[in-house]
């Protein structure tokens, strides 16, 4: 028995990826912009995680004293 839902999702994903690849090839500046926005999002996530870790460490140190 084949899982047709999974196959359909894979096919849809491939179709979407292929359509996006064609768009990126047509507009290299949009590709660069997209890449930089992704990098910025990763940096923001890392910064948020680091700030949260620092806050938790600060609260932990305060409760010990």
ChimeraX attribute file (.defattr): number of C-alpha atoms within 10 A of each C-alpha:
attribute: neighborCount
match mode: 1-to-1
recipient: residues
	/A:1	3
	/A:2	6
	/A:3	7
	/A:4	9
	/A:5	9
	/A:6	10
	/A:7	11
	/A:8	11
	/A:9	11
	/A:10	12
	/A:11	12
	/A:12	12
	/A:13	12
	/A:14	12
	/A:15	12
	/A:16	11
	/A:17	12
	/A:18	12
	/A:19	11
	/A:20	13
	/A:21	12
	/A:22	10
	/A:23	13
	/A:24	15
	/A:25	11
	/A:26	11
	/A:27	10
	/A:28	11
	/A:29	11
	/A:30	13
	/A:31	16
	/A:32	12
	/A:33	11
	/A:34	13
	/A:35	12
	/A:36	12
	/A:37	12
	/A:38	12
	/A:39	12
	/A:40	12
	/A:41	12
	/A:42	12
	/A:43	12
	/A:44	12
	/A:45	12
	/A:46	12
	/A:47	12
	/A:48	12
	/A:49	12
	/A:50	12
	/A:51	12
	/A:52	12
	/A:53	12
	/A:54	12
	/A:55	12
	/A:56	12
	/A:57	12
	/A:58	11
	/A:59	11
	/A:60	11
	/A:61	10
	/A:62	9
	/A:63	8
	/A:64	6
	/A:65	5
